[in-house]
Amino acid sequence: MTPGLAGGGWRSLAPAAGLVALQWGLLAWLGLPLTHDGFWHLGWVEGFNHAVRAGWWYPRWYGEAFGGAGSPSFVFYPPLLRLLSLPFGLVTEVPSLQLRGARAALLLLNLLGAWALVRRLALPAGLAALLLALAVLNPYLLINVWLRGAWPEALAMVCLWPIASGLLGLLRAEGGAGWRVLLGVAGLLLAHAPTALLFAYAAVAVGSVLVAAGAWRALPPLALAALSGAALAAFHWLPAVLDQSAIVMATGVELVPRRWPLLDADAQPFSRGLGWIWLWLAAVAGFAALRLRALPAPDRRLALALLALLLFALLLMLPPSALAYVHLPWLGRVQFPWRWLAPASVAGIALLALVTQGMERGRERGGAILLVALGPLAAVPLLHGLQFDREAQTRLDALFACGRAGADCRRFAADGERADRAAGLAFAGQHVGHYGPWLMPDGRVWRSEVLDYLPRSAARPAAELSERGRLLVAPFRPGAGALRIEPPDAGRVLTQQRAAQDWRLSLQLDAAATVELEVLRYPGWALDIAGEAAAPQPAHLDPGSAFHRVALPAGQWRLRLHYAGTQAERIGTAISLCAVLLVGAMAALRRRRRRASRRDEAAHG
C-alpha cells in the first residue's frame, strides 16, 4: 500500500471536495468577475465552441475577435481551457454555461492533482484533510479564479501537481512516476504560456539542486518524461512560438515593483495584497528549512528542490529583480512578475505536505496548522474587492446569441449619457478598461486603442488611431468580415459560400477594381484567384492593407480565402503524432512487462 494512503485517502478528500462544490456553486450563482480577463475568456470559449459546431474541429483562428476581422486562436493563450469547455459547448450554446462547466472541471482537477501527491505521504488524516483544503483554497488560485478571471493561469497551477507527484515518485524509484511528469508537462504547455515559461526557468533551479543533492538517477527519466510531454504538446507550442512575431504583444516589464509593496504608501491595493501572499510563502519556506533534516533522503531531496524553487520565485518578485527582466528578454515574456506566485504557491503547499510527514503533536505541528490556516487568509485583502454582475453576464449571452443568429442587434442601442459621448454600449454593459470592445448603435463592434494580440498587419502608429479604428469596425460574428469593392459600382457578387475557415465567391467586375475581404492578414491564410482563362493562383496582396486586398482587372473572377495553416503548425503536428506513437508503444511495452511479472509471481507461488 502506498505510504500514507490511510491519511491521504478518501476520508481526507471529502472536506476539500465540499469546498470545491461550494466554490463552483457560488461562481455559478454569482456569474463572472467583472474583469477584462473574464470577458475575454468567455468570448474565446464561445468562439472556439462555435467554430467546432461549424465543423472546424481545432480552430486556429477566431473570426469574431477584433470586430469580426479575426485573430489567431492559440498564439498566446493555449487551448486547454477551451478544450475543457468543449463538452459543455456541445450541449449548450450559452457561453456562460460553457465557461461554468470548464471552471468546475478546473476546480475538480486541482483537488485530484493535490490528492495524488498527498496520498503518497505519511500524513495524519486530519493534517492531510487540512492540506487538501489549502490546495483548494490556494490563495493565488483564489485570486485567478475569483478576482482576475485568469482561468488559463489557474489551469497551469493544476498541472504542476502531477509534476511534483511524479518527481517524488522518481526520487523514490516508484513505477509509473514518469507518466505523471509527462502528463503534467504536456498539460502545462497546453494551459498557459507564461506559466510554462516560468516552469522552464524554475526547472533549471530544481535540476541544479537535485544534482547538488546527488539525485543523479532521477534526472534521465525526469528529462525523458518532460521531453515526451513537450513533444505531445508540440502541435500547439511550436507554432505559437514561431508565429509569435506576427502579432503585437504587451510585456509587463514596466510592472516590476520598484519598491516593496507593503512598505509603499503609493502601491496599488492589488500589489499590497500580493505582498501578503509573498510573506505567507516566505514563512512556509522558513518553516520547511527547519524541518528538512527530519525527512528521509528521497523526500528531503524533493523538499530541497521545492524550497529552491520557492526561494527562486520569491526573489524574482522583489524590486531588485527589475534588472533581470530588463536584461533577459524571455523572462519579460512572463508579462507580470506576480505570476511567479503560481509555481511558488503550489511548491509551498507541496513543501508543507512533505515536511509535516510523521509530525507528532506539539509546537511544530501547531505551527504547521497555523501556516495552513494563514494561506487562504493571505488572499482576503485582494478578495474584498470582488464584483459580480449577473445582468452583465445575461447581456453577454444575449449579445452572442444575437450575433450567432444573425438577428438585429440594434436592441443594444446606446442611450442617455453614453450616446452623447458617441461611445455606444460598452461590452456587456461595462467598459472593460482600455481593452474595451464597444458595441455601436448600428450593431457593429469597435475595438478601442490597446490591442494586445492584434495581428501585426493591422497595427498602426498612434498618429493613425482614426484609421486604426476604421479598420476594426466590422460585423460582429465570424466569418462576418465584409466584402468591399472599390469603386462600389465597378462590379457585383454573383455567388458566395461561407464556412468556418473557407470563403468562396465569384465576382463580375465591369471595370478594374480593388477587392478587399475584411479578414486580417495573418500567416496561414491563403487567397486564391481564378479568372475566366486563368488557373487558380495566390493573390498578390496590397502590402499597405491590414486585410486581404487585391487589385483585379475587369472580368469574371473566382476567389477563395481559406485557412491553409502554417509550416510551423504542420511541423508541430507531425512531432505530436510521432510522440503519440512513441508514448503509446512505451505504454504497451510497460503493460506487457507488468503482465509478465505478474505471471512469474503467480508461477512461483
CORLIN-V490122 format. One record per pair of residues at least 4 apart in sequence whose ideal C-beta (glycine too) atoms are under 8 Angstrom apart, sorted by the first residue. I is the first residue (numbers start at 1). J is the second residue. If there is no record, write none. Layout:
i = {I,I}
j = {J,J}
This chain:
i = {1,2,2,3,3,3,4,4,4,4,4,4,4,4,4,5,5,6,7,7,7,7,7,7,7,7,7,8,8,8,8,8,8,8,8,8,8,9,9,9,10,11,11,12,12,12,12,12,12,12,13,13,13,13,13,14,14,15,15,15,15,16,16,16,16,16,16,16,16,16,17,17,18,19,19,19,19,20,20,20,20,20,20,21,22,23,23,23,23,24,24,24,24,24,25,26,27,27,27,27,27,28,28,30,30,31,31,31,31,31,31,32,32,32,32,32,32,32,32,32,32,32,33,33,33,33,33,33,33,33,34,34,34,34,34,34,34,35,35,35,35,35,36,36,36,36,36,37,37,37,37,38,38,38,39,39,39,39,39,39,39,40,40,41,41,41,41,41,41,41,42,42,42,42,42,43,43,43,43,43,44,44,44,44,44,44,45,45,45,45,45,45,45,45,45,46,46,46,46,46,47,47,47,47,47,47,47,47,48,48,48,48,48,48,48,48,48,49,49,49,49,49,49,49,49,49,50,50,50,50,50,51,51,51,51,51,51,51,52,52,52,52,52,52,53,53,53,54,54,55,55,56,56,58,59,59,59,60,60,60,60,60,60,60,60,61,61,61,61,61,61,61,61,61,62,62,62,62,62,63,63,63,63,63,63,63,63,64,64,64,64,64,64,64,65,65,65,66,66,66,66,66,66,66,66,67,67,67,67,67,67,67,67,67,68,68,68,68,68,68,68,68,68,68,69,69,69,69,69,69,69,69,69,69,70,70,70,70,70,70,71,71,71,71,71,71,72,72,72,72,72,72,72,73,74,74,74,74,74,75,75,75,75,75,75,75,76,76,76,76,76,76,76,77,77,77,77,78,78,78,78,78,78,78,78,78,79,79,79,80,80,80,80,80,80,81,81,81,81,81,81,81,82,82,83,84,84,84,84,84,85,85,85,85,85,86,87,87,88,88,88,88,88,88,89,89,92,92,93,93,94,94,94,95,95,95,95,96,96,96,96,97,98,99,99,100,101,102,102,103,103,103,104,105,106,106,106,106,106,106,107,107,107,108,109,109,109,110,110,110,110,110,110,110,110,110,111,111,111,111,112,113,113,113,113,113,113,113,113,114,114,114,114,114,114,114,115,115,116,116,116,116,116,117,117,117,117,117,117,117,118,118,118,118,118,118,119,120,120,120,121,121,121,121,121,122,122,123,123,123,123,123,123,124,124,125,126,127,127,127,127,127,127,128,129,130,130,130,130,131,131,131,131,131,131,132,133,133,134,134,134,134,134,134,135,135,137,137,137,137,137,138,138,138,138,138,138,139,139,139,139,139,139,139,139,140,140,140,140,140,140,140,140,141,141,141,141,142,142,142,142,142,143,143,143,143,143,143,143,143,143,144,144,144,144,144,144,144,144,145,145,145,146,146,147,147,147,147,148,150,151,152,152,152,153,153,153,153,153,153,153,154,155,155,155,155,156,156,156,156,156,156,156,157,157,157,157,157,158,158,159,159,159,159,159,159,160,160,160,160,160,160,160,160,161,161,161,161,162,162,162,162,162,162,163,163,163,163,163,163,163,164,164,164,164,164,164,165,165,165,166,166,166,166,166,166,166,166,166,167,167,167,167,167,167,167,167,168,168,168,168,168,168,169,169,169,169,169,169,170,170,170,170,170,170,170,171,171,171,171,171,171,172,172,172,173,173,176,176,177,177,178,178,178,178,178,179,179,179,180,181,181,181,181,181,182,182,182,182,182,182,182,183,183,184,184,185,185,185,185,185,185,185,185,186,186,186,186,186,187,187,188,188,188,188,188,189,189,189,189,189,189,190,190,190,191,191,192,193,193,193,193,194,194,194,194,194,194,195,195,195,195,196,196,197,197,197,197,198,198,198,198,198,198,198,199,199,200,201,201,201,202,202,202,202,202,203,203,204,205,205,205,205,206,206,206,206,206,207,207,208,208,209,209,209,209,209,210,210,210,210,210,211,211,211,213,213,213,213,214,215,215,218,219,220,221,222,223,224,225,226,227,228,228,228,228,229,230,230,231,231,231,231,231,232,232,232,232,233,233,234,234,234,234,234,234,235,235,235,235,235,235,236,236,237,237,238,238,238,238,238,238,239,239,239,239,239,239,240,241,242,242,243,243,243,243,243,244,245,246,246,246,246,246,247,247,247,247,248,248,248,248,248,248,248,249,249,250,250,250,251,251,251,252,252,252,252,252,252,253,253,253,253,255,255,255,256,256,256,256,256,257,257,257,257,257,257,257,257,257,258,258,259,259,259,259,260,260,260,260,261,261,261,261,261,261,262,262,262,262,262,264,264,267,267,267,268,269,269,269,269,270,270,271,272,272,273,273,273,273,274,274,274,274,274,275,276,276,276,277,277,277,277,277,278,278,278,278,279,279,280,280,280,280,280,280,281,281,281,281,281,281,281,281,282,282,283,283,283,284,284,284,284,284,284,285,285,285,285,285,285,285,286,287,287,287,287,287,287,288,288,288,288,288,288,288,288,288,289,291,291,291,291,292,292,292,292,292,293,294,294,295,295,295,295,295,295,296,297,298,299,299,299,300,301,302,302,303,303,303,303,304,305,306,306,306,306,306,306,307,307,308,309,309,309,309,310,310,310,310,310,311,312,313,313,313,313,313,313,314,314,314,315,316,316,316,316,317,317,317,317,317,321,321,322,323,324,324,325,325,325,326,328,329,334,334,335,340,341,342,343,344,345,346,347,348,349,349,350,351,352,352,352,352,353,355,355,356,356,359,359,359,360,360,361,362,363,364,365,366,367,368,369,370,371,373,374,376,379,380,389,389,389,389,390,391,391,392,392,392,392,393,393,394,395,395,395,395,396,396,396,397,398,399,399,399,399,399,399,399,400,401,401,402,402,402,402,402,403,403,403,403,404,406,408,409,409,409,410,410,410,412,412,412,413,413,414,414,414,414,414,414,414,415,416,417,418,418,418,418,419,419,423,423,424,424,424,424,424,425,425,425,426,426,426,426,426,426,427,427,427,427,427,427,428,431,432,432,434,434,434,435,435,435,436,436,437,437,437,437,438,438,438,438,439,439,439,439,440,440,440,440,443,443,444,444,444,444,445,445,445,445,446,446,446,447,447,448,449,451,451,451,454,454,454,455,455,455,455,455,457,457,457,457,458,458,458,458,458,458,459,460,460,460,460,460,464,465,466,467,468,469,471,471,474,474,474,474,475,475,475,476,478,479,479,479,479,481,481,481,481,482,483,483,483,483,483,483,483,484,484,484,484,485,485,485,485,485,485,485,485,485,486,486,486,486,487,487,490,490,490,490,490,491,491,491,491,491,491,492,492,493,493,493,494,494,494,494,494,495,495,495,496,496,496,496,497,497,497,497,498,498,499,501,501,502,502,502,502,503,503,503,503,503,503,504,504,504,505,505,506,506,506,506,507,507,507,507,507,507,508,509,509,509,509,509,509,509,509,510,511,512,512,512,512,513,513,514,514,514,514,514,515,515,515,515,515,515,516,516,516,516,516,517,517,517,517,517,517,518,519,519,519,519,520,520,521,521,521,521,521,521,523,524,524,524,524,524,525,525,525,525,525,526,526,526,526,526,527,527,527,527,527,527,527,527,528,528,528,528,528,528,528,529,529,529,529,529,529,529,529,529,529,530,530,530,530,530,530,531,531,531,531,532,532,536,536,539,539,539,540,541,541,541,541,542,542,542,545,548,552,565,565,566,567,568,569,570,571,572,573,574,575,576,577,578,579,580,581,582,583,584,585,586,587,588,589,590,591,592,593,594,595,596,597,598,599,600}
j = {5,119,120,120,121,122,8,118,119,120,121,122,123,128,357,9,119,125,12,119,121,122,123,124,125,127,128,12,115,118,119,120,121,123,125,128,132,13,119,125,14,125,129,16,115,118,125,128,129,132,17,111,115,129,132,18,129,19,129,132,133,20,111,114,115,129,132,133,135,136,21,111,22,23,133,136,137,24,107,108,110,111,136,25,26,27,107,136,145,28,100,103,104,107,29,30,31,100,103,145,146,100,104,388,390,96,388,389,390,392,393,38,39,42,96,99,149,388,389,392,393,396,38,146,147,148,149,386,387,388,38,387,388,389,392,430,432,39,147,148,149,432,40,432,433,435,436,41,148,149,150,42,148,149,43,149,396,427,428,430,432,44,435,45,77,81,99,149,151,152,46,95,96,99,396,47,64,65,95,400,48,62,65,73,77,82,49,81,82,85,89,95,98,99,102,50,89,95,98,400,51,59,62,63,64,65,73,478,52,59,62,73,79,82,85,86,89,53,82,85,86,89,90,93,95,98,54,64,93,404,478,56,59,62,63,478,500,501,56,57,59,86,89,90,89,90,93,499,500,499,500,500,501,79,73,500,501,72,73,74,239,524,563,565,569,70,71,72,73,501,522,524,525,563,70,71,72,73,478,68,70,477,478,479,480,481,519,68,70,403,476,477,478,480,69,70,71,70,71,447,451,454,458,472,520,437,444,445,446,447,472,473,474,476,445,474,475,476,477,478,480,481,482,518,458,471,472,474,481,518,519,520,546,547,455,478,481,519,520,522,247,453,454,455,520,522,243,246,247,453,455,522,524,79,78,79,236,239,240,239,240,243,244,246,247,453,193,240,244,247,249,452,453,81,152,192,193,152,189,190,191,192,193,236,237,240,83,190,236,84,152,155,187,190,191,85,102,106,151,152,155,191,86,102,190,101,102,105,106,155,89,98,99,101,102,90,91,101,92,97,98,100,101,102,93,98,97,98,401,404,98,397,401,99,396,397,400,100,393,396,397,101,102,103,151,104,105,106,151,107,145,151,108,109,110,145,151,154,155,158,111,136,145,112,113,155,158,114,135,136,138,141,154,157,158,161,115,132,135,136,116,117,135,158,159,160,161,162,165,118,131,132,135,136,161,349,119,132,120,161,162,165,180,121,161,164,165,168,350,353,123,128,131,132,135,353,128,165,168,169,128,299,353,354,357,357,358,127,128,131,353,356,357,128,359,129,130,131,356,359,365,368,369,132,133,134,369,372,373,135,349,352,353,356,372,136,137,372,138,349,352,372,375,376,161,349,141,142,375,376,379,142,157,345,346,349,375,143,277,280,345,375,376,378,379,144,157,277,341,342,344,345,379,145,154,157,345,146,147,376,379,383,147,148,150,273,274,277,379,382,383,148,149,150,151,153,154,157,342,149,151,154,383,386,382,383,385,386,153,154,155,156,191,192,157,191,192,194,195,339,342,158,159,187,191,192,160,188,191,192,195,196,342,195,342,343,345,346,187,191,163,184,185,187,188,191,164,184,188,199,342,343,346,347,165,184,346,350,166,180,181,183,184,187,167,180,181,184,185,188,199,168,302,306,346,347,350,169,177,180,170,177,178,179,180,181,182,184,225,171,177,181,206,218,222,302,305,172,177,298,299,302,354,174,175,176,177,178,180,174,177,178,181,218,221,222,215,218,298,299,301,302,177,298,299,217,298,180,590,181,221,182,221,222,224,225,183,225,587,184,185,222,225,226,229,186,225,226,228,229,232,583,187,229,188,229,189,199,225,226,228,229,230,233,190,229,230,232,233,191,229,192,195,196,199,229,196,229,230,233,236,237,233,236,237,195,196,196,197,237,240,333,198,333,334,335,336,339,199,339,342,343,200,237,201,330,333,334,202,313,334,339,340,342,343,203,343,204,205,312,331,206,309,312,313,343,207,226,208,209,308,309,312,210,305,306,308,309,211,219,212,308,213,301,304,305,308,215,218,219,301,305,215,216,219,300,301,304,305,301,219,301,222,223,224,225,226,227,228,229,230,231,232,579,582,583,233,234,237,575,576,578,579,582,576,579,580,583,237,576,238,572,573,575,576,579,239,569,572,573,575,576,240,572,241,572,242,568,569,571,572,575,243,566,568,569,571,572,244,568,566,568,247,523,524,566,568,249,456,455,456,457,522,523,453,454,455,456,451,452,453,454,455,456,459,452,453,335,450,452,332,333,335,256,332,334,335,336,337,322,325,326,332,335,336,337,319,321,322,325,337,261,264,267,271,317,318,319,322,337,319,322,263,264,267,319,264,275,318,319,267,268,271,272,274,275,267,272,275,276,279,271,272,271,272,275,272,273,381,382,385,274,382,275,276,381,277,379,381,382,278,317,338,341,382,279,280,378,381,281,341,345,378,379,282,314,317,341,283,378,284,348,371,374,375,378,285,310,313,314,341,344,345,348,286,314,287,371,374,288,310,348,351,352,371,289,307,310,311,314,348,351,290,291,352,355,367,368,371,292,303,306,307,310,351,352,354,355,307,295,355,356,364,300,303,304,307,355,300,355,358,299,300,303,354,355,357,300,301,302,303,354,357,304,305,306,354,307,351,354,355,308,309,310,347,348,350,351,354,311,351,312,313,343,344,347,314,344,347,348,351,315,316,317,340,341,343,344,347,318,340,344,321,321,324,337,340,321,337,338,340,341,325,337,326,327,328,331,331,332,337,332,332,333,339,340,339,344,345,346,347,348,349,350,351,352,353,375,354,355,356,368,371,372,357,359,368,365,368,364,365,368,364,365,365,366,367,368,369,370,371,372,373,374,375,377,378,380,383,384,393,428,429,430,394,395,429,396,428,429,430,397,428,398,399,412,428,429,400,427,428,401,402,403,409,412,427,428,439,476,404,405,407,407,408,409,411,412,409,476,477,480,477,477,443,439,443,476,441,442,443,425,439,443,425,441,418,419,423,424,425,440,441,419,420,421,423,424,425,426,424,441,431,438,438,439,440,441,446,429,438,439,430,431,432,436,438,439,431,432,436,437,438,439,432,436,436,437,448,449,450,448,450,452,447,448,445,446,447,448,445,446,447,448,443,444,445,476,444,445,446,473,475,476,473,474,475,476,473,474,475,476,469,472,473,451,472,469,465,458,459,472,458,459,520,459,520,521,522,546,520,521,522,546,468,471,472,520,521,546,468,464,465,467,468,471,468,469,470,471,472,473,546,547,480,481,482,518,480,481,482,480,500,498,499,500,503,517,518,519,547,518,493,496,505,515,516,517,518,514,515,516,518,490,491,492,507,509,513,514,515,516,490,513,514,516,511,513,509,510,511,512,513,507,508,509,510,511,513,507,508,505,506,507,505,506,507,508,556,504,505,506,503,504,505,506,502,503,504,505,502,503,503,562,563,560,561,562,563,517,519,559,560,561,562,558,559,560,558,559,556,557,558,559,515,552,556,557,558,559,556,513,515,552,553,554,555,556,557,554,554,551,552,553,554,551,552,542,549,550,551,552,549,550,551,552,557,559,545,547,548,549,550,527,547,548,549,559,561,547,525,547,548,561,546,547,525,541,545,546,547,548,566,563,564,565,566,569,548,561,562,563,564,538,561,562,563,564,538,539,541,548,550,559,560,561,536,537,538,539,559,560,562,534,536,537,538,539,550,552,557,558,559,534,535,536,537,557,558,555,556,557,558,555,556,558,560,548,550,559,550,545,548,549,550,549,550,551,549,561,557,569,570,570,571,572,573,574,575,576,577,578,579,580,581,582,583,584,585,586,587,588,589,590,591,592,593,594,595,596,597,598,599,600,601,602,603,604}
